[in-house]
Amino acid sequence: MRAILSGIHPKKGKQVLELELIDVPFAVENLALIFMERNALASQSIPIHRGVRNNMLKLTIDPQKFIFDQAGQSEFSWEMYFAFNIEHQRYLLQVESEFVSDHHQLTLDSYFQFNSDADDRALFDLHTQQDANEFTINSVNLTPDGLVVIGYSNINGQPLANQTLFLEDQESDDVISFADTTNLLRGLFSMTLPLTTLNVTGRYKLYIEYDFEGQHVRQRVILTRPLEGQNTVQAQTNGQVVTIGKTYNNGIEARVLPALSMTEKLSNVTHKAGRVKDVIRQLNLKVNTRYMKRLFKQDHRPFAATTIIFESFGGRQVSDSPLAIYTLFKKLYPGFNYIWSVERDTVPYCKANGIPYVVRRTTKWVRTLEKAQYWISNARFPAWVRKPKYVTYIQTWHGTPLKKLGLDIENVAMPGTNTAAYHRNFVTEANRWDALVSPNDYSTQIFRSAFGFNNQILKVGYPRNDELINASADDVTAIKQQLNIPLDKKVVMYAPTYRDNQFAEKGKYTFELPFSLDDFQARFGKDTVLILRMHYLISNALDVSDYGDFVYDFSSYPNISDLYLVSDLLITDYSSVFFDYAYLQRPILFYPYDYHLYKDELRGFYLDYERDLPGKIAKNETDLLNGVAEFLQKPDMSQDPQFQKFYERFCAINDGLSSFKVVNYVVHQIETQA
């Protein structure tokens, strides 16, 4: 017997749910739909008074009644169970669903959505405490007539009145408004804002105003889904081009590009030629990959001398835990042969620092990988790289997981793959690892489930964090001098993650700062500097040239531990960097400006983000700046109960000897195989 959520219909501010029953073997009675909240384990039972008719049931719920006070909880995810009696015996059946509803506004600062999980089980999700200054639309497009916006014309069944769209120039404060509303479908409005009077140099943000339940509301227009499928470029009759894009916080921005001169048209021809070169480069890469695959299939024999290959972030850097292990190995066992697998861009660094290397995707690289006895990496090798039986592969990984990983990601939204292929490749790669380094019990449990990992786990802490535990005040001063950071100023580091839906191409992602550098500098510039540390997958370099000695972009600096040591405060969002920074027991401020989108539509979290973090959460830019001011006056978190609870759970295992323990593990393998 199965119960399926087959339909949802609004009715006077409430929702009518339709259930379809399949394979009903007996007469069922005393029917109810029971809702179970996943986090608080609260429950609600809604009786179903109508009997089964054509295997269909209906009941009405009030979404407002599924929100309750629970220690600041703002996210509610309700599972559904169909309850019934057969011959006085009570049964529960979890409701299935392949139905996913749209985002429905419940109040100005809350919304709900019906979803299905990875197993097609029905979920009723509610979100509260959202920004009341945001209005979520369904689509935005450029047409010859102007900017067309489509959105809901009511909030929980209550109509909006006097809707007016505004485009505001962020520099000149010029405003273009339009109030002619068309009803597209029942409950949906469409508005077309003419664009003929836009300034060529303007950067216009989109806003809406309307009347709702006796109050006049002004909100920033946002679109939470990607712009894929929307028309974002429109040529004008005067030769100008209007474009729309999304800002870092899902806002809509319109720009006008001037008509092109002959010189610019010729430049575009050159640019197109450059794109042709990029296509040729990609084709060459594919051909080279096929050649590499054939080389890996040839029979190789191991080197006579013990050889260890190191790789960090796919060869982009010489860094992280592999570097910490390599450095200690060289001191303790200089007689072994050590080689780094690197991309061509990393070769100058290796030469300058006397680091032995082999360039990835070359014949020599294949030969070296296949003949080495040990691989030590913090990320995955390509799936087509063959691992010989005599190779011991130690995976250090690169962070304590906050975001869902591997098999735990229910919906993979990354370029160049899909959910099934991503899961399959992850498990295949993970089970090539002979040993996986873990920093704590929490990570060990996740690695087992997310990677489908069945081999040995070395729960010794991350080798890269040894530096944080062993560094002295003199070491910190030396690092500041090396990085040209003023010794008399405080240091704030901003280290965000990448977003799976902000990709430029396979393996590369884009990013825009979610706060104003001008505002940050105006408030803290006299006695503070800001370090930017973007995720290694972010492809676009941020231009901070206008901020002199206030902003330092160290995104490509190989050793992030050095940046931790010189920083007095860390600002992050969902990056796992805060797990490592916590070793220093210095303040951490969280700025998850797109929290609802990230949590629900992208990756999801293992921790309860609103309860388990070791620092405060800033919900907007004002909170962010106030939090920075507060924490710069509170540099030591060793007496903070919330922080110490987190420290004991995630950091206590590391005694500063993680590198030594991994080296000993490898040496033991070498000795037993001799």
Phi, psi and omega in degrees: 000139180226148173237126186236130173286110189251348181193152178220130183223131177287146178206107176052049177081001177241178182235129177265120180259135177249130178245134175254127177261135182236139177058052179280112187277334185223170172291130181247147182214175181054058188275147176202157171248119182256129178256131178240122180278126190297322187273309184273350182059029173280164180216153173222139179244123180249111180297145175251108188275334180277141178285174180288128178228117184054037180063022179240142177232151176227145172209160183243134178235155174252107183304330180301330185279001179258013175246131182215164179279120180213081174050047176078010181295131180242355179243131180231123180235109187257123169277157183239137179229130176274119182253140182201163176248141168231112181052052175068008176258130184271137180229151174236136180228120181291135185282135177265165175194136166249015185260128175236121183273172177278174175289120181242120180289131180261313171222186179294337182235024176209153176211167179224164180203139173265126184234176168228143181276189184296338179260016180062032174267139186289140176228142174244105186255132176236143183231125179241177178059028174282170181290117181288356179265015182241139177238116183273124178259171180265325179200159175215131184218151171262130177230170176303336181276340181144201181270117184257123180242132178237132180204176179287141182260013176211164174237111181052044176088349180265128187288150170269149181229150174057045178296136177223129176266144179229135165251119182247127176287123185288347180255313184266349184067013174296144184232135171242128182232158181205136187230015181272105186260136175245136175277109183286304174222174179299120179090356180240135174250156174229133179227137179244116184260113181298146186242014187290341184254014180291142175285144183298322184266008187281152171238104190259130173258147186260130179230164176224146172232147178196169176256135182212119177050048174084001178236150177266127188243135173237128185219155173279132181279130179231158174229115187277339178270163178296164179277002180303131182092348177267153176271111189252000180225135180214121177284144178259162182295337180273008179093346178287162180232130176259136177233151171236149178210173178258142174275175182302331183253030173073009175289166180254129180234132177249140178227155177243126176259131182293161176300142185281139172279171179298321179299318180292325177296319176296323178297323178296324177298317178297319180297319178296323176298322177296322178292326175297320177298321178297320178297317179298320179298319179295321177295319178297322179296319179296317178297317180296322179297318178298321178295318179299318180301318180295321180296323180294335182280349178287151180285124177241152175245147184293154174301151176293321178271145178299123184235131181241125177263133176243142175213141180229125178050052176064028178086004181285336185219165164249096195198183167065200183300322175303323178292318179298319179292317179300315182299316180288322177303315182297326180285320186273325186224070182293350182279347177281166180257121184242132181220137177261135173270116188224157169283163183299326181295340182269350183301315179303322178297316180297317180296318182294334184249012177063037182260121178293137188214164169222138185278131181299153177061034172241165178300318180297323180298313179301312182298319182292315179300315185288335183263347176288154180265342185222136173243133175231116185219159176249005178213182186276141167283158175305146184299333183276357175287124182273133178258112178295158182296331183276000180272134170257122188251112178257120180257116181273344188055183190220028174161151171290127188285126165258310179282151178301144182236156167046238183295342182277352175278113185285326182225107183275119181245054181245148181291146174084008180204177171224176187299312183297315181293320180298314178299314182298314181294324181296313181294318180300313180294315185300324183275007164274343180286127176278330178212141181236126181279134180233142181269347183189170181298321179305311181293321180303314181296319180292317180301320179299314185279316186287328182261353188058040190268127184241003182264198190282136174249129177260097181274080185236000187089163181277126179305327181298338182274355176304322181298323181294325183279326187264350185289147178253173177299324178294324177297318180297316178299318181296321180293318178299318179295320179297323182270001181061035176267128181304134181287340185263011180239150175283157185235126174249130177249130175252118185226086180273169173267177171268162178250133183299336183263008180248049184267145175266318176199176183305124177084000181226142184226155181253164182204146176230136181299133182268022175207163183276121175295329178297314179295319180298315181292320181300325184272325188237000190295338184291321186230017184219147171240158182243127175258131174256130178227094180280156177298148184296341179276350180285126190268331186270130177280136179276137180271107180243022185295338181279359187247017169044236183265022177263319182248131178239120177266104180251033182299327182263003178291127192291328188252097182293336179299324175300320181290323174301313187297326183272354185266138177268343183206137175252132170247127178213184179233279181239007179289147180283004182300332185291335177296321179283317182299332181299338177302330183279348181056043174249161188293148179229130179242130183256132181233079182269073188297338178241042189305309185296316180297314184295315183294318190268324190251345185248276191249321187078165186236156171274318179277161168281103189299329184274351185236330192262359184283155182269019181203183182279157178250124176266125185269343180207180185293327177296314176302320181299308182295321178293323178294320177299314180300319180293312187285335177292342176266000182226074189285344186242122182254014185292343179252006181274119186300317181297317180294317183293327175298318177294317182300316181295328182283324191244340189243342191296336185291331188278121181253013181085009183238021183299316180301317182298320181291322178291319177301315179298322178299313182295316180298323177298320177297319180298316183292321182286336181265357182289000000 
